[in-house]
Amino acid sequence: MRTRPPRTHAQRSALAAAVAAAATAAVLALPQQAGAAESSPVGFGAGTTGGGGASAVTVSTLSAFKSAVAGSTAKVVKVSGTISLSGQVDIGSNTTVLGVGSSSGFTGGGLRLKNVGNVVVRNLNISKAVGTDAITVQGSTKVWIDHNTLSSDRDHGKDYYDGLLDITHASDYVTVSWNTFKDHYKGSLVGHSDSNASEDTGHLRVTYHHNWFNNVNSRIPSLRFGTGHFYDNYVVGADTAVHSRMGAQMLVENNVFRSTKVAVTTNRDSSTDGYANLRGNDLGGAATEISRTGGFTSPPYGYTAESASSVTSSVTAGAGTGKI
């Protein structure tokens, strides 16, 4: 057996460095754990920072919450426990609202982001917002809605509650990720009226990814005029899920649909059809109604869409509160 001369100290140091570098590279190459929370949004809402590194204040009453979220200075507001309200509370610009634990949030009403910018809403339970939306985004830019649980019930008529998340009046650059939407009629409306082209055209750019829509009847989402990227979502129990209308452009990619009648439609309820490109979806027997496909096939941002085969396990494990 041939022997080699002993390695010098420099050779041993170089070898150790190479081994350490290889180990680091191996760790970095591992895929992200299913449901692992991003530290920043992916998609059209990329760059949204909310209150950033501002010192957090924790509130547990409605009056304290209203005071804490007002104004446009950078702020991080943590909500501890469940706060009852009616109507909506306005959130100021440059704000992060973050629920504590897995069960904090609001019941009876919701939050409104009106004519503001750079807002993050995470880890909140918002339930049974009577006569209003759980979250309204109106005339606002750079918004990240992440890891929330939004719900009501379907024991009343469809108009007893409004939407779970409505995005209207030329809002722009929004990411909706890792949320649970459940037990509701009207899920998420983007663009409120067929007659609002002059305001909405060129805006309403929204990304939905890794959301779980469970027992939501429709508007998953319903998009007018804007541009929507809907990928890696799990939809269960819908009558009509994705709805592109009034010239909206949608890319519907690698989603899973179960117990759903119509997964995607472009030709219902409006005077002008929308556009939708579909790829990699598991329709689970759902129908599609695609009258126009359009040209939106490459979103203007970096992202990785996991295969539809792993979406159900990823989303059910990672969506909603208590995961960040």
Secondary structure as GFF3:
##gff-version 3
##sequence-region A 1 324
A	DSSP	alpha_helix	9	29	.	.	.	ID=ss1
A	DSSP	beta_strand	56	59	.	.	.	ID=ss2
A	DSSP	alpha_helix	62	69	.	.	.	ID=ss3
A	DSSP	beta_strand	75	79	.	.	.	ID=ss4
A	DSSP	beta_strand	82	90	.	.	.	ID=ss5
A	DSSP	beta_strand	95	99	.	.	.	ID=ss6
A	DSSP	beta_strand	105	114	.	.	.	ID=ss7
A	DSSP	beta_strand	117	122	.	.	.	ID=ss8
A	DSSP	beta_strand	125	127	.	.	.	ID=ss9
A	DSSP	beta_strand	135	138	.	.	.	ID=ss10
A	DSSP	beta_strand	141	146	.	.	.	ID=ss11
A	DSSP	beta_strand	149	151	.	.	.	ID=ss12
A	DSSP	beta_strand	165	168	.	.	.	ID=ss13
A	DSSP	beta_strand	172	177	.	.	.	ID=ss14
A	DSSP	beta_strand	180	186	.	.	.	ID=ss15
A	DSSP	beta_strand	189	190	.	.	.	ID=ss16
A	DSSP	alpha_helix	197	200	.	.	.	ID=ss17
A	DSSP	beta_strand	205	209	.	.	.	ID=ss18
A	DSSP	beta_strand	212	218	.	.	.	ID=ss19
A	DSSP	beta_strand	222	224	.	.	.	ID=ss20
A	DSSP	beta_strand	227	231	.	.	.	ID=ss21
A	DSSP	beta_strand	234	236	.	.	.	ID=ss22
A	DSSP	beta_strand	240	245	.	.	.	ID=ss23
A	DSSP	beta_strand	249	253	.	.	.	ID=ss24
A	DSSP	beta_strand	256	258	.	.	.	ID=ss25
A	DSSP	beta_strand	262	265	.	.	.	ID=ss26
A	DSSP	beta_strand	275	279	.	.	.	ID=ss27
A	DSSP	beta_strand	287	289	.	.	.	ID=ss28
A	DSSP	alpha_helix	308	318	.	.	.	ID=ss29
###
